[in-house]
Amino acid sequence: MASHIVGYPRMGPKRELKFALESFWDGKSSAEELQKVSADLRSSIWKQMADAGIKYIPSNTFAFYDQVLDTTAMLGAVPPRYGWNGGEIGFDTYFSMARGNASVPAMEMTKWFDTNYHFIVPELGPDVNFSYASHKAVSEYREAKALGVDTVPVLVGPVSYLLLSKPAKGVEKNFSLLSLLEKILPVYKEVISELKAAGASWIQFDEPTIVLDLDSHKLKAFTDAYSELESSLSGLNVLIETYFADVPVEAFKTLTALKGVTAFGFDLVRGTKTLDLIKAEFPKGKYLFAGVVDGRNIWANDLAASLSTLHALEGIVGKDKLVVSTSCSLLHTAVDLVNETKLDKEIKSWLAFAAQKVVEVNALAKALAGHKDDAFFSDNAAAQASRKSSPRVTNESVQKAAAALKGSDHRRATNVSARLDAQQKKLNLPILPTTTIGSFPQTIELRRVRREYKAKKISEDEYVKAIKEEINKVVKLQEELDIDVLVHGEPERNDMVEYFGEQLSGFAFTVNGWVQSYGSRCVKPPIIYGDVSRPNPMTVFWSSAAQSMTARPMKGMLTGPVTILNWSFVRNDQPRHETCYQIALSIKDEVEDLEKAGINVIQIDEAALREGLPLRKSEQAFYLDWAVHSFRITNCGVVDTTQIHTHMCYSNFNDIIHSIIDMDADVITIENSRSDEKLLSVFREGVKYGAGIGPGVYDIHSPRIPSTEEIADRINKMLAVLETNILWVNPDCGLKTRKYTEVKPALKNMVAAAKLLRTQLASAKNVGE
């Protein structure tokens, strides 16, 4: 019985690639040094999977930024502004597309389906001249082969690549991206030809878009693409991999009828309904890659339950055609539980990170083949039983409080227009008020202070003194820049979710449980293992200290319940919405304590609300209902003069704008600049928004510093569709990943642009009078 891994984390167990990338970007190391770190990591990953007994080991899943950008490079689909003149695409062009450079902005970045991973969105049009411009897939296959590992090269499938793209600037918005299929397939044919010549016997095409609600025209593109590739693929075993949801009935029929395809991979964790389709109409003679080991969470697999599922599938497809697999790439989980020396022993027994999931996949494959490791299965069963019966999982008072939420929609008593009037009387802000999203740069010194405090190398008094000094520095800088509503910069926080989770019951934490979010950015999601409550105030001390340093309004900074949920590894033994309501009640307590402490502006970030939207439309209304309700629970008890902000970033918000309005926040700051102001189109189309809104005026994920004129131009575009009295001026997102040498001039230009527009608006008003 064979085993397969869809993909594997690429950052390394101790974030080796992250540090290598940042060293290269800072000019401290060479391209050769970066390549060596990446080659060592790849070698280690391939060897680990081979040693574990995995038969189908992936290659070309190792990206320096993301796999979609790798495909853009492979196809030579470089936007003209990057000045690429042909030939093999190097790091300069590749990273300019991802991060921008001194003269041109980066390409748009958005979430990868409903995960916290991001990808760079291809910009395409009828004039793009596709060419084979990155040979990475072939070179990685050869690299593995030279190490004695025969891998399965993985490519983003041609249809999914186009469906994940957008029309380039200047191209009609209704341009059919699928019309480019005939232009990109010749490049795919070249890649396939080279892989065959290099000795590949299998090839994996990731086509995750087939789980979406696609119309017949889009489904036909899959048929057309693989019919065209059929002769090129002759002699290869071809796997089409899908993940993240059930495959719709019509899509399943289309998929399983594709020509030249040997095998189909399905996510049987998030796509349990797909099992019924497989049982009813899986094509005879084809391989089934059964994704029974969860690639998106960190709970140990219930091996007995998975084995039962696999036995049932074996009876349908045949023993020799069933391959045990992960539900998706392991990119979305932490790397290796072995590195967690401080994790509670009982909780640790309930977990499996990527390295352990590889072992689980192989253990299931061996069991199917009649070589069951009884001791391994017995230990797994004991861990499953321990988790179900552990008293630390359930808190009766929390369960009762969450159950009592039913029957109310938890709206504030006064409408947003009246609240904004009351808040303006209290805050006395200018038109186009300026603010930032929360965090300021996390310097090496600041990280050292936090690290030494955690290691008990400095006292609590020394830690508090150092953090207060940092807050004071940030406050003074904002006052010098003349920003209207200030933040304390979050120097006490390494990560917005981890910080809150550490102070809530029901959460556990790792030391090295890092997961890639984008580029070199890694997050360490907390683990929600039990019922959630807030034993003590979490932010009141720091927010009060910051407010005492200035006469200007100081925002209290919180992470919202939906974002805490979506950016954590969540317990899978109760519905997600029940866990979310528990978190919402904890944040509600914090909001009310901040208000009592005299904080008049409180931001409750819901950066990940859109991210959690189910991929299938039939499931979206229920999610939005409980997600938006959870947000309203957090602030339903504050007085009218307390201004509630929220923040969202790096997703497509246009399709949920009415749910965003229903959140009933007083002010929303939202990503806008990197996505070519796509957000503004909903307002052009007539959506009325009465609350305060701050579409981001510059992209903080790029080191590029925008000019005053550029920012003023963005504000003018906003003023064309939004009322002057509701518009705020702010960056796209928090500033923690930037350097002060970038932040200061960018914010200076932002404030100058706001003042320029205020002057122009006042002059126009005087002329009108």
C-alpha positions in Angstrom: 0.0 0.0 0.0 1.5 3.4 -1.1 1.7 6.7 0.7 1.8 10.3 -0.5 2.4 13.8 0.9 0.7 16.7 -1.0 3.3 19.2 0.1 5.6 20.1 3.1 6.5 23.2 5.1 9.4 25.0 3.6 10.6 27.5 6.3 12.5 24.8 8.2 12.0 23.6 11.8 13.8 26.7 13.2 12.7 29.1 10.5 16.0 28.8 8.7 14.6 30.0 5.3 13.0 33.1 7.0 16.3 34.2 8.4 18.1 33.5 5.1 15.6 35.5 3.1 15.7 38.5 5.4 19.5 38.4 5.4 19.5 38.4 1.6 16.9 41.2 1.3 19.0 43.3 3.7 22.1 42.8 1.6 23.9 40.9 4.3 24.2 37.6 2.4 24.5 36.5 -1.2 22.2 34.7 -3.6 24.5 31.7 -3.4 24.1 31.6 0.4 20.3 31.8 0.1 20.4 29.0 -2.4 22.5 26.8 -0.1 20.2 27.2 2.8 17.2 26.3 0.6 19.0 23.3 -0.9 19.9 22.0 2.6 16.3 22.3 3.7 15.0 20.5 0.6 17.5 17.7 1.0 16.5 17.3 4.6 12.8 17.2 3.8 13.2 14.7 1.0 15.4 12.4 3.1 12.9 12.6 6.0 10.0 11.5 3.9 12.0 8.8 2.2 13.2 7.4 5.5 9.6 7.4 6.8 8.7 5.2 3.9 6.7 7.7 1.8 6.4 6.5 -1.8 5.1 9.6 -3.5 7.3 12.4 -2.3 6.6 15.9 -3.7 9.2 18.3 -5.3 8.8 21.9 -6.5 6.7 22.7 -3.5 9.6 24.7 -2.1 9.0 28.4 -3.0 11.0 31.4 -2.0 7.7 33.4 -1.7 4.8 31.3 -2.9 3.9 28.6 -5.4 1.6 30.8 -7.5 4.4 33.4 -8.0 6.7 30.5 -8.9 4.2 29.6 -11.7 4.1 33.2 -12.8 7.9 33.0 -13.1 7.7 29.7 -14.9 5.3 31.2 -17.5 7.3 34.4 -17.9 4.1 36.4 -16.9 6.1 39.4 -15.5 4.2 42.7 -15.5 6.1 45.2 -17.7 6.7 47.6 -14.8 9.4 45.3 -13.5 11.6 45.8 -16.6 12.2 42.1 -17.2 13.7 41.6 -20.7 13.5 37.8 -21.0 15.8 34.9 -20.0 15.7 32.9 -16.8 13.9 35.0 -14.1 16.3 35.7 -11.2 15.8 36.9 -7.7 15.7 40.6 -8.6 12.6 40.3 -10.7 11.1 37.6 -8.6 11.3 39.5 -5.3 10.4 42.8 -7.0 7.1 41.2 -8.0 6.6 40.0 -4.5 7.8 43.0 -2.5 8.1 45.9 -4.8 11.2 47.9 -5.1 12.3 51.5 -4.8 10.6 52.6 -8.0 7.6 50.3 -8.5 5.0 48.7 -6.2 4.5 45.0 -5.5 1.8 42.9 -7.1 -1.4 42.3 -5.2 -1.2 39.7 -2.3 -4.3 37.9 -1.2 -5.3 34.9 1.0 -4.8 31.3 -0.4 -8.5 30.1 -0.3 -9.7 30.1 3.3 -6.2 29.8 4.9 -3.8 32.3 6.5 -1.3 31.6 3.8 -1.0 34.3 1.0 -0.1 34.3 -2.6 0.9 37.0 -5.2 -2.0 37.5 -7.6 -0.9 37.1 -11.3 -1.8 40.2 -13.5 -2.7 39.0 -17.0 -4.2 40.3 -20.2 -4.4 39.6 -23.9 -0.9 41.1 -24.6 1.1 38.9 -22.2 3.8 37.0 -24.0 4.1 33.8 -22.1 7.5 32.0 -22.3 9.3 29.3 -20.3 11.2 31.5 -17.9 11.9 29.5 -14.8 13.2 25.9 -14.9 12.8 25.5 -11.1 10.4 22.4 -11.4 12.9 20.5 -13.4 16.0 21.6 -11.5 14.4 20.6 -8.2 13.4 17.2 -9.6 17.0 16.6 -10.8 18.3 17.8 -7.4 16.2 15.2 -5.5 17.1 12.5 -8.0 20.8 13.2 -7.5 20.2 12.6 -3.8 18.6 9.2 -4.6 15.0 10.4 -4.1 12.6 10.0 -7.0 10.0 12.7 -6.5 6.6 13.7 -7.9 7.1 17.2 -9.4 4.1 19.5 -8.4 2.8 22.2 -10.6 -0.1 24.6 -10.0 -2.6 23.4 -12.6 -3.2 25.7 -15.6 -6.9 26.2 -15.0 -6.4 27.1 -11.3 -3.6 29.4 -12.2 -5.8 31.4 -14.5 -8.8 31.4 -12.2 -6.6 32.7 -9.4 -5.4 35.6 -11.6 -6.8 39.0 -12.3 -6.9 41.3 -15.3 -3.9 43.6 -15.3 -4.3 47.3 -14.9 -5.7 48.7 -18.1 -7.3 45.4 -19.2 -11.1 45.3 -19.3 -12.4 43.9 -16.0 -14.7 41.4 -17.8 -11.7 40.0 -19.8 -11.9 36.2 -19.8 -8.7 35.0 -18.1 -9.5 31.5 -19.3 -9.1 32.7 -22.9 -5.4 32.6 -22.2 -5.4 28.8 -21.7 -4.2 28.2 -25.2 -1.3 30.6 -24.6 0.0 29.1 -21.4 -0.4 25.4 -22.3 2.6 25.4 -24.7 4.8 26.4 -21.7 3.3 23.6 -19.6 4.1 21.2 -22.5 7.7 22.4 -22.4 7.9 21.8 -18.6 6.3 18.3 -19.0 8.7 17.4 -21.8 11.7 18.4 -19.7 10.4 16.5 -16.7 9.9 13.4 -18.7 13.4 13.7 -20.2 14.8 14.1 -16.6 13.2 10.7 -15.7 10.0 11.7 -13.9 7.3 9.0 -13.9 4.6 10.9 -12.0 3.5 14.5 -12.1 1.1 16.3 -9.8 -1.2 19.2 -10.9 -2.8 21.1 -8.0 -6.2 22.2 -9.2 -7.8 23.4 -5.9 -10.2 25.8 -7.7 -12.3 22.8 -8.7 -13.8 22.7 -5.2 -15.4 26.2 -5.8 -18.8 26.8 -7.2 -17.8 26.9 -10.9 -20.1 27.4 -13.8 -20.1 25.0 -16.8 -17.8 27.3 -18.8 -15.1 27.2 -16.2 -15.5 23.4 -15.7 -15.2 23.0 -19.5 -11.7 24.7 -19.2 -10.5 21.7 -17.2 -11.7 19.3 -19.9 -10.1 21.5 -22.6 -6.8 21.9 -20.8 -6.1 18.3 -20.1 -7.3 17.1 -23.5 -4.8 19.5 -25.0 -2.0 18.2 -22.6 -2.9 14.5 -23.1 -0.4 13.7 -25.8 2.4 15.5 -23.9 1.5 13.7 -20.7 1.6 10.3 -22.5 4.0 8.0 -20.6 3.6 9.9 -17.3 1.3 9.0 -14.4 -0.8 12.1 -13.8 -2.3 13.1 -10.4 -4.8 15.9 -10.1 -4.9 17.1 -6.5 -7.8 18.9 -5.0 -8.2 20.2 -1.4 -9.9 22.4 1.2 -13.6 21.3 0.6 -16.0 18.9 -1.0 -15.8 18.6 -4.8 -19.3 19.6 -6.2 -21.1 16.9 -8.1 -20.7 18.3 -11.6 -17.1 19.2 -10.9 -16.5 15.6 -9.7 -17.9 14.3 -13.0 -15.7 16.7 -15.0 -12.6 15.9 -12.9 -12.9 12.1 -13.1 -13.5 12.2 -16.8 -10.3 14.1 -17.6 -8.2 12.6 -20.4 -4.7 11.4 -19.7 -5.2 11.4 -15.9 -4.1 8.5 -13.8 -5.0 9.5 -10.2 -7.2 11.9 -8.3 -6.5 13.3 -4.8 -9.3 14.4 -2.5 -9.4 16.2 0.9 -11.5 13.7 2.9 -11.1 15.8 6.1 -12.9 19.0 5.0 -14.5 17.2 2.1 -16.4 14.4 3.8 -19.3 14.5 1.3 -16.8 13.6 -1.5 -16.7 10.2 0.1 -20.3 9.6 -1.1 -19.3 10.6 -4.7 -16.3 8.3 -4.6 -18.5 5.4 -3.4 -21.1 6.1 -6.1 -19.0 6.8 -9.2 -15.2 6.6 -8.9 -13.8 5.6 -12.3 -12.5 2.0 -12.6 -8.8 1.5 -13.0 -7.8 5.0 -11.6 -5.8 5.7 -8.4 -7.4 7.3 -5.5 -5.1 9.5 -3.3 -7.2 9.5 -0.1 -6.5 12.6 2.0 -7.4 11.3 5.4 -4.6 12.9 7.5 -5.4 16.6 8.2 -2.9 19.0 6.6 -4.5 22.1 8.3 -4.6 21.3 11.9 -2.3 19.8 14.6 -4.5 17.1 16.2 -3.2 13.6 16.0 -5.1 11.5 13.5 -7.8 9.1 14.8 -6.0 6.2 13.2 -8.7 3.7 13.9 -11.4 5.9 12.3 -9.1 6.6 9.3 -8.3 3.0 8.8 -12.0 2.2 8.8 -12.5 4.8 6.0 -9.6 3.4 4.0 -10.9 -0.1 4.3 -14.2 1.0 2.8 -12.4 2.8 0.0 -10.2 -0.2 -0.7 -13.4 -2.1 -1.5 -14.3 0.5 -4.1 -11.1 1.2 -5.9 -9.1 -1.9 -5.2 -6.1 -2.5 -2.9 -3.5 -1.6 -5.6 -5.2 1.7 -6.5 -5.6 3.2 -3.1 -2.9 5.6 -1.8 -2.9 7.1 1.7 -2.3 10.9 1.6 -2.6 14.1 3.5 -5.8 16.2 3.0 -3.7 19.1 1.6 -0.1 20.4 1.8 1.4 20.3 5.3 2.5 23.8 4.6 -0.4 24.9 6.8 0.7 23.1 10.0 3.8 23.4 12.2 6.9 21.5 11.3 7.9 19.0 14.1 6.6 18.2 17.5 10.0 17.0 18.6 11.1 20.7 18.9 8.4 21.3 21.6 10.2 20.6 24.8 8.1 22.9 27.0 4.6 21.8 25.9 2.4 20.1 28.5 2.9 16.4 28.3 -0.8 15.5 28.1 -1.6 18.1 25.5 1.5 17.1 23.5 0.2 13.5 23.3 -2.9 14.8 21.5 -0.9 16.5 18.7 0.8 15.8 15.4 2.8 18.3 13.5 4.0 17.9 9.9 6.8 15.4 10.7 4.4 13.3 12.8 1.7 13.4 10.1 4.2 11.9 7.6 4.6 9.0 10.1 0.8 8.7 10.5 0.3 8.5 6.7 2.9 5.7 6.4 1.5 3.9 9.5 -1.9 3.8 7.8 -0.5 2.6 4.5 1.4 -0.2 6.3 -1.7 -1.2 8.3 -3.7 -1.4 5.0 -1.0 -3.6 3.6 -1.3 -6.0 6.6 1.7 -4.6 8.6 -0.1 -2.8 11.3 2.1 -1.3 14.1 -0.1 -2.4 17.0 1.9 -0.4 19.6 1.6 2.8 17.5 -2.1 2.3 17.0 -2.6 1.5 20.7 -0.7 4.7 21.8 -2.9 6.7 19.4 -6.1 5.2 20.7 -5.0 6.0 24.3 -4.3 9.7 23.3 -7.7 10.0 21.6 -9.4 8.7 24.8 -7.4 10.9 27.0 -8.4 14.0 25.1 -12.1 13.1 25.2 -12.1 12.5 28.9 -9.7 15.2 30.2 -11.3 17.6 32.7 -9.1 20.5 31.4 -11.1 20.6 28.2 -14.5 21.5 29.6 -15.5 24.5 31.8 -19.2 24.3 32.7 -19.6 28.1 33.5 -18.2 29.0 30.1 -20.5 26.6 28.4 -23.5 28.1 30.3 -22.5 31.7 29.4 -22.1 30.9 25.7 -25.5 29.1 25.7 -27.1 32.1 27.2 -26.2 34.2 24.2 -29.0 32.7 22.2 -32.0 35.0 21.6 -30.2 38.3 21.2 -28.4 39.8 18.2 -26.2 42.0 20.5 -26.5 45.3 18.7 -25.7 48.6 20.2 -28.8 50.5 21.1 -28.1 53.7 19.1 -27.5 53.8 15.3 -24.0 54.5 14.0 -24.8 58.0 12.7 -25.9 59.2 16.1 -22.9 57.5 17.7 -20.5 59.2 15.4 -21.9 62.6 16.3 -21.6 61.9 20.0 -18.0 60.6 19.5 -17.0 63.7 17.4 -18.2 66.0 20.2 -16.0 64.1 22.6 -12.9 63.5 20.4 -13.0 66.7 18.3 -11.1 65.2 15.3 -10.4 67.1 12.1 -11.8 65.9 8.8 -9.7 63.1 7.2 -8.4 62.0 10.6 -5.1 60.1 10.5 -4.2 57.0 12.4 -2.2 53.8 12.1 -3.4 50.2 12.4 -1.7 49.3 15.7 1.9 47.9 15.6 5.1 49.8 15.1 8.5 48.3 14.1 9.6 45.4 16.2 13.3 46.3 16.6 16.1 43.8 17.5 16.4 45.5 20.9 12.6 45.1 21.6 12.7 41.4 20.7 15.7 41.0 23.0 13.8 42.5 25.9 10.9 40.2 25.4 13.1 37.2 25.0 15.1 37.9 28.1 11.9 38.5 30.1 10.5 35.2 29.0 13.8 33.5 29.9 13.7 35.2 33.3 17.0 37.0 32.6 15.5 40.4 33.5 13.0 41.2 36.2 9.4 42.2 35.7 10.2 45.8 36.8 13.0 46.0 34.2 10.7 44.6 31.5 7.9 47.1 32.3 10.4 50.0 32.3 11.8 49.0 28.9 8.3 48.5 27.4 7.1 51.8 28.7 10.1 53.6 27.3 9.3 52.0 23.9 5.7 53.1 24.1 6.8 56.6 25.0 9.1 56.7 22.0 6.2 55.6 19.7 3.8 58.1 21.2 6.3 61.0 20.9 7.0 60.0 17.3 3.3 60.1 16.4 2.8 63.4 18.1 5.8 64.8 16.1 4.2 63.5 12.9 0.9 65.1 14.0 -1.1 61.9 13.8 -4.6 62.4 15.2 -5.5 59.1 16.9 -2.5 57.3 18.3 -1.5 53.7 19.1 0.9 52.4 21.6 2.8 50.4 19.0 2.3 47.0 20.7 5.9 46.5 21.9 4.7 43.9 24.5 3.4 41.7 21.7 5.3 39.4 19.4 2.1 38.3 17.7 -1.4 39.7 17.9 -3.1 36.3 18.4 -0.5 34.6 20.5 -0.4 37.6 22.9 -4.1 37.2 23.7 -4.1 33.4 23.7 -1.4 33.4 26.3 -3.7 35.2 28.7 -6.9 33.2 28.0 -7.7 29.8 29.5 -8.2 26.9 27.1 -5.1 27.8 25.0 -1.7 26.1 24.7 1.5 27.5 23.1 4.5 26.1 21.3 8.1 27.3 21.2 8.7 26.4 17.5 5.3 25.8 16.1 5.8 28.3 13.3 3.7 28.4 10.1 4.4 30.5 7.0 2.0 33.3 6.3 3.7 34.9 3.3 7.3 35.4 2.1 9.4 35.3 5.3 6.5 36.1 7.6 5.8 33.3 10.0 3.2 33.1 12.7 3.0 30.8 15.7 -0.7 29.9 16.0 -1.9 29.1 19.5 -3.7 25.8 20.1 -7.2 26.0 21.4 -7.7 22.7 23.3 -10.5 23.6 25.7 -13.2 26.1 26.7 -12.1 29.7 26.6 -12.3 32.4 29.3 -10.5 35.5 30.4 -9.1 35.2 34.0 -7.7 38.7 34.1 -7.5 42.0 32.1 -5.0 41.6 29.2 -4.3 45.1 27.8 -5.6 47.6 30.3 -2.3 48.2 32.0 -0.4 49.1 28.8 -3.3 51.1 27.1 -3.7 53.1 30.3 0.0 53.8 30.5 0.0 54.9 26.9 -3.0 57.2 27.3 -1.3 58.9 30.3 1.6 59.9 28.0 -0.6 62.0 25.6 -3.6 64.3 25.5 -4.6 62.8 22.1 -6.9 59.8 21.8 -5.1 56.5 22.3 -6.6 53.4 20.8 -7.0 50.3 22.9 -5.8 47.4 20.7 -7.5 44.1 20.7 -7.8 41.1 18.4 -11.3 40.1 17.6 -12.8 36.7 18.3 -13.1 35.5 14.7 -9.5 36.4 14.0 -8.3 34.7 17.1 -10.3 31.6 16.0 -9.1 31.6 12.4 -5.5 32.3 13.3 -5.3 29.5 15.9 -5.2 25.7 15.6 -8.8 25.2 16.8 -10.2 22.2 18.7 -12.1 19.8 16.4 -14.3 18.3 19.1 -17.0 21.0 19.0 -18.4 23.4 16.2 -16.1 26.3 15.5 -18.9 28.9 16.2 -19.3 27.6 19.7 -15.6 28.2 20.4 -15.9 31.7 18.7 -18.7 32.7 21.0 -16.6 31.8 24.0 -13.7 34.0 22.8 -16.2 36.8 22.0 -17.3 36.9 25.7 -13.7 37.1 26.8 -13.0 40.0 24.5 -16.3 41.7 25.7 -14.9 41.7 29.2 -11.7 43.3 28.0 -13.5 46.0 26.0 -15.6 47.0 29.0 -12.5 47.1 31.3 -10.7 49.4 28.7 -13.7 51.7 28.6 -13.8 51.9 32.5 -10.1 52.8 32.4 -10.9 55.8 30.2 -9.9 54.5 26.8 -12.4 56.2 24.4 -11.3 54.5 21.1 -11.0 50.7 21.0 -9.9 48.8 17.9 -11.0 45.2 17.7 -9.2 43.7 14.7 -11.0 41.2 12.5 -8.3 40.8 9.9 -9.2 37.2 9.3 -13.0 37.4 9.2 -13.1 37.1 5.4 -10.4 34.4 5.5 -12.7 32.0 7.3 -15.5 32.3 4.7 -16.4 28.8 3.5 -15.4 28.1 -0.1 -18.9 26.9 -1.0 -21.7 29.5 -1.3 -24.2 27.3 0.4 -22.2 27.4 3.7 -21.3 31.1 3.7 -24.5 32.7 5.1 -24.3 30.6 8.3 -20.6 31.5 8.8 -21.1 35.2 8.3 -24.1 35.2 10.7 -22.1 33.8 13.6 -18.9 35.6 12.7 -20.5 39.0 12.6 -22.6 38.2 15.7 -19.4 37.3 17.5 -17.9 40.7 16.7 -21.0 42.5 17.9 -21.0 40.6 21.2 -17.6 42.1 22.0 -18.8 45.7 22.0 -22.5 45.7 22.5 -22.2 47.0 26.1 -20.2 50.2 25.5 -21.6 53.8 25.6 -22.2 55.8 22.5 -19.1 58.0 23.0 -16.8 55.0 23.0 -15.6 54.6 19.4 -15.2 51.0 18.2 -12.8 50.5 15.3 -12.1 47.3 13.4 -9.5 46.4 10.8 -9.4 43.9 7.9 -6.7 43.1 5.4 -5.5 41.1 2.4 -8.7 39.5 1.3 -11.4 40.2 -1.3 -14.0 42.1 0.8 -16.4 43.2 -2.0 -18.5 40.1 -1.8 -19.1 40.4 2.0 -19.5 44.2 2.2 -23.1 43.9 3.6 -21.8 41.7 6.3 -19.1 44.2 7.1 -21.7 46.9 7.4 -23.7 44.5 9.7 -20.8 44.4 12.1 -21.9 47.9 13.1 -18.4 49.1 13.9 -18.0 52.9 14.2 -14.9 52.9 12.0 -13.3 50.3 9.8 -9.8 50.4 8.5 -9.3 48.1 5.5 -6.6 47.1 3.0 -7.0 48.9 -0.3 -3.8 50.1 -1.8 -2.1 46.8 -2.8 -5.2 45.5 -4.5 -5.4 48.5 -6.9 -8.2 50.1 -4.8 -10.5 47.2 -5.7 -12.5 47.9 -2.5 -13.6 51.3 -3.8 -15.5 49.7 -6.7 -18.3 48.6 -4.4 -18.9 52.1 -3.4 -18.8 53.2 -7.0 -21.5 50.6 -7.7 -23.8 52.2 -5.2 -23.2 50.5 -1.8 -23.9 53.1 0.9 -21.6 53.1 3.9 -22.5 55.3 6.8 -19.8 54.5 9.3 -16.3 55.8 9.4 -14.0 54.0 6.9 -10.2 54.2 6.2 -9.2 52.3 3.1 -5.4 51.9 3.3 -3.5 54.6 1.5 -0.2 52.7 1.2 1.1 49.2 1.2 3.1 48.3 4.4 4.2 44.9 3.1 6.6 46.7 0.7 9.7 48.6 1.7 8.8 51.3 -0.9 8.0 54.8 0.5 5.1 56.4 -1.2 5.2 60.2 -2.0 2.8 62.8 -0.6 1.4 63.3 -4.1 0.8 59.5 -4.6 -1.1 59.3 -1.2 -3.1 62.4 -1.9 -4.1 60.9 -5.3 -5.4 57.8 -3.5 -7.3 59.9 -1.0 -8.9 61.9 -3.9 -10.0 58.6 -5.4 -11.7 57.7 -2.1 -13.4 61.1 -1.9 -14.9 60.5 -5.2 -17.0 57.7 -3.8 -17.1 58.3 0.0 -18.3 61.2 2.1 -15.6 63.5 3.5 -17.0 63.3 7.0 -16.6 59.5 7.2 -13.2 59.0 5.6 -10.1 58.2 7.6 -6.5 58.2 6.4 -4.3 55.3 7.4 -1.8 52.6 6.1 -3.1 49.3 4.8 -2.0 47.3 7.9 0.3 47.3 11.0 3.9 48.5 10.8 5.7 45.7 12.8 7.5 44.2 9.8 8.9 47.5 8.6 12.0 49.5 9.7 11.8 53.0 11.2 13.7 54.3 8.3 10.7 53.3 6.1 8.0 54.1 8.6 8.9 57.7 9.5 9.0 59.1 5.9 5.9 57.1 4.8 3.8 58.4 7.8 5.2 61.9 7.3 4.0 61.8 3.7 0.7 60.3 4.7 0.0 63.1 7.2 1.1 65.7 4.7 -1.3 64.3 2.1 -4.2 64.5 4.6 -3.4 68.1 5.5 -3.1 69.0 1.8 -6.5 67.6 1.1 -8.0 69.3 4.2 -6.7 72.6 2.9 -8.0 72.0 -0.6 -11.4 70.9 0.8 -11.6 74.1 3.0 -10.7 76.3 0.0 -13.4 74.6 -2.2 -15.9 75.1 0.6 -15.1 78.8 0.9 -15.4 79.3 -2.8 -18.7 77.5 -2.8 -20.0 79.8 0.0 
